[in-house]
Amino acid sequence: MNSKDLAKYIEATDGMGKPWLLIQLRLAKLKERRDEMSAEEFNQRRAELHEDLMKLGEWWIGQENEVF
């Protein structure tokens, strides 16, 4: 799924308040721009995305049925 399709999905499902979807969108956009940046820059930005994802912690505990 490209970033435009993912953005449409996020908007259609009222996903703007779901940080894991926004991280997926950022990752999709990063992948699309991969050819425009050096490997070092790509890996740095990917590491930043991973760090942001890990900051979400265990947000899903207690809402597994709703989220998954």
Secondary structure, 3 states (H helix, E strand, C coil): CCHHHHHHHHHHCCHHHCHHHHHHHHHHHHHHCHHHCCHHHHHHHHHHHHHHHHHCCCCCCCCHHHHC
